Amino acid sequence: MKNNLIYLQSLFLFAMGCSDNPTDQPTIVQAVLPVRILSNEKWDPAISVQKAREIITTGKTLTVEGFIGGRKKPFTQSKAMFILGDDSLKTCDEIPGDSCPTPWDVCCEDPRKISSSTLSVQILDENGSLLSGTLQGVAGIEPGKRVKVQGTVSANSYTKAMVLEATALQLLEE
């Protein structure tokens, strides 16, 4: 299972190929969110992504706040996962004169800082498997959006790659 997660994360992070031929693009299916995953309830204060990265304890329940981003493409195309970035990361839209078309990207940051300031969020189905379909565009979930995530630290997490299995998401106002 850990090897599968490592493979998925590697594929997610490094296989972001481009093509000028629209017929080469796969059909993208949106995920169907489990009932009650989106929450409007008042939650306890959240911790930052960097603070969460210090608490890699399998099964530990955390509430983490950050932004969807940190990469040009923070969503996978076929699984319910996204990258959550820490507020300490400087996004492209915060750099004067930067006209990057992906303002949630942090491509000007040191790669080590990006690694220590991001984590993967995944949504599992009722059987504990990674939910199929992309989260991008589902119920207002978009790159750059601020979110709070309640979830448990996955058994597949380790020092260099933290994974949070979301049990609830809260979209925050800007």
Protein Blocks (a to p, Z undefined) as FASTA:
>chain_A
ZZmmmmmmmmmmmmmcccfblklpccdddddddehkaccbdcdddddfklmmmmccghia
cdddddeehifblccfkbccdddddfkbccfklpghiacfblkbcklbcfklmmmmgccd
ddddfkopacedifehpahiaghiacdddddddfkbcfklccdddfbdcdddZZ
